[in-house]
Amino acid sequence: MNEPILHHYKESPYAEKARALLGYKQLAWRSVDVPRIAPKPDLVALTGGYRKVPVLQIGADIYCDTRLIAWVLEARHPQPTLATDAGSWGDIVENWVDVNLFSKAVAYTLGRNVDHLDDAFLADRSALSGWPMERAALKGNVPLAEQVLTREITWIENGLTGRLFVHGAHPGGADFTLYSTLWFARNGRFDFSAFPAIEAWFERMRAFGRGTPTQMTAEEALAVAAAAEPADLGYESRSPDASGAALGQVVSVTPELLGKGTSVEGLLVGIDARRLTVSVDTLRAGRVHVHFPRVGYRLRVTG
Ligand SMILES: N[C@@H](CCC(=O)N[C@@H](CS)C(=O)NCC(=O)O)C(=O)O
């Protein structure tokens, strides 16, 4: 089955980014619900250890990270395009949102909503981030988080004034990552009424919709992977890589942010400056190829 399968949960901002990308591309897709906190036995059975969301599955190919998901969707469905226009600062904005703005939105939204979060959720995110998550401290952070977030949102308001999208005439990766982060802050009750350019852009982004999802169970998704073979890589490897890793070595791949306990170990079967692919023999899904972007992931040779 070639239809994209999205593993996700509804509250996740990065999952919202993937849903919005599927909407922009006007795709039909399968939707598999993932628990919000560990254990996530069905997801890690498919990915070989990556427990974060979203994950996009196409047959026995597993794509981790929304940046990579955007590239894959663009390669399979070039129109409407996400391609970077000459003169766009979109890639830089995308990276800034991922490594900076997102954490500000999380500090604000978690702090404001901490009374609605249970202890198990806070313990899970504390283990993932390596930071203590105490209710009083999270609440106490809100005024400063709000001040910083407001300042940074003012920069975005300036950037979007007189402009359709961050990217230019059509949206690109930066628009989708910014959209999902601001969607999260909005769900956290951040007030955008003083930011009309953002509000108008937000409506343009929302209008793309979410495509056409059909529910699928995790068991069914595992069966799809088990019945499929990983596809040809579709990119040329550059091996050995500048990191020292070479094709055929056993490597582990770990997210640089929120990455504790979420590494994938497997045989390196593809690598270039942009992405890498490991082959993992799993018990329930058979052999899968798990793909990551290079930016934001630590690669270590382990065998
Ligand atoms: N860079 C990743 C970030 C993914 C991410 O941080 N996802 C969050 C949810 S928005 C997550 O997985 N949190 C822990 C969890 O859900 O287990 C991407 O673009 O997909």
The ligand as a Tripos MOL2 file, in Angstrom:
@<TRIPOS>MOLECULE
LIG
   20    19     1     0     0
SMALL
NO_CHARGES

@<TRIPOS>ATOM
      1 N1         12.2440   17.8680   14.7160 N.3       1 LIG1
      2 C1         11.1200   16.9990   14.9480 C.3       1 LIG1
      3 C2         10.4550   17.3870   16.2600 C.3       1 LIG1
      4 C3          9.3980   16.3910   16.6920 C.3       1 LIG1
      5 C4          8.9550   16.6470   18.1250 C.2       1 LIG1
      6 O1          9.6570   17.2790   18.9370 O.2       1 LIG1
      7 N2          7.7830   16.0980   18.4640 N.am      1 LIG1
      8 C5          7.2640   16.1880   19.8090 C.3       1 LIG1
      9 C6          5.7680   16.4090   19.7780 C.3       1 LIG1
     10 S1          5.3640   17.9280   18.9920 S.3       1 LIG1
     11 C7          7.4740   14.8640   20.5120 C.2       1 LIG1
     12 O2          7.6980   13.8690   19.8720 O.2       1 LIG1
     13 N3          7.3920   14.8780   21.8490 N.am      1 LIG1
     14 C8          7.5560   13.6770   22.5880 C.3       1 LIG1
     15 C9          6.5100   12.6420   22.3320 C.2       1 LIG1
     16 O3          5.4490   12.9340   21.7910 O.co2     1 LIG1
     17 O4          6.7610   11.5030   22.7120 O.co2     1 LIG1
     18 C10        10.1660   17.0840   13.7610 C.2       1 LIG1
     19 O5         10.2710   18.0310   12.9760 O.co2     1 LIG1
     20 O6          9.3690   16.1450   13.5560 O.co2     1 LIG1
@<TRIPOS>BOND
     1     1     2 1
     2     2     3 1
     3     2    18 1
     4     3     4 1
     5     4     5 1
     6     5     6 2
     7     5     7 1
     8     7     8 1
     9     8     9 1
    10     8    11 1
    11     9    10 1
    12    11    12 2
    13    11    13 1
    14    13    14 1
    15    14    15 1
    16    15    16 2
    17    15    17 1
    18    18    19 2
    19    18    20 1
@<TRIPOS>SUBSTRUCTURE
     1 LIG1         1 GROUP 0 **** ****
